[in-house]
Amino acid sequence: MTTDQLSATFAALADPTRRAILARLATGEASVNELAEPFPVSLQAVSKHLKVLERAGLISRSRTAQWRPCRLEAAPLGDVSEWVERYRRFWEGGFDRMEVHLAELQKGEHDA
């Protein structure tokens, strides 16, 4: 079964280690060893996390001689932002309606 890009992105973001890796890559490219340094897991475990991020399109890897830097690819995060934005407008609309309702209630109390 093929998953859509948004589902793959959310699945990759579901893990705190992967989110921490993305946060580190937001400051600039890094090697696998540099990315693995702060985590109490094996290099192999970090490599698995990187594969998930790469399949989701959130990172890319290149090769410069023997150095294989990873870099953040932010486009899928833009898709997440657009998706969340639709719901933010919905939530804000609900808050706006609640604010109007509360103002009407307060006005009714002052009139009474």
N, C-alpha and C positions, 0 to 999 in steps of 0.2 A: 504494500500500500504506500502511495506517495503522500507525504505530508506537505502541507503548504508552508511557505517561507515563514509566515508569522508563527505558526505552531512550532517549527524548528527553532526559531529564535527564542520563544518563551520556554521551550524545553531546555535549551542551553542555559538560559538565565536562571533556571530554577535552582541551580546548585550554587551555594555561597562561594565555593572555591573558584568556580568559573567566573562569577561576578568579580571576585578579587583579582583574578588574572586580567580581566578586562579593565578594571580600574588601574592596574599597574601599566597596562599597554596604552592607556589614555595619556600617560606621561611620555611615551616614546617607545620605540621598538626594543625588544629584549630577546635574549637567547632562552632556550628551554631551561638551562641551568639557572639563569638569573630569575626566571619566573618561579622555579621550584624552590628557591632559597627560603622564602618565609613559611613554607608549609611543612608540617610534620608528616609528609607522605613521601612515597618513593618517587623517583624520577619517572618511572614507568606509569604511575598513577597520574602524574601531571601531564605526561604525554597523552594519556587517554582523554583527559579533560581538554587538551588542545585539539585533539581530533574532533571532539564534539563541537567545539567552537568553530573549527574550520569548516566542518560539514554545514553548520548553520550560516556560514558566510560572515561570521563576526570577526574572524582573524584571517590573515594570510601569512604564508611563510615563503621566504625567498632564500637563495643560497648565494653567499658571497665568500668565495674560497671555502674554508671549512666552517665558517660561521653561518648558522641558519636562523636569522632573526625572525621573530614573529611581530606582526603589526596589527593594530586595531583596524577593522573595516566597519565604519559606523553606519553605512547605509541601512542594514537591517534594523538598527536601533531607531532610525528615522521612521521606518514602517510601524514600529511599536509606538512611537510617540504620536503618530497620526491616529492610530487605533485608539489610544488612551484619550486623545484630545476630544474625540466624539463623545466619550462618556463624561469627560470633564464638563463639557457644555450641558449635558443632561443634568449632572449633579448641581451645577451652578443654577440652572433653571429651577430646580427644586428648592434650592436655598432662596432664590429670588421670590418664589411664590410663598415660601414660609415667612420671609421678611414682610411681605405685603400683608399676609394674614395676621402676623403679630402686631403690625402697626394698626390694623383695623381693630383688633382686640383692645389695644391700649387706648385708642381713640374712644372706643365704646365705654371703657372704664372712666375716662375723664369726663365724658358727656353725662354719665349716670350720677 
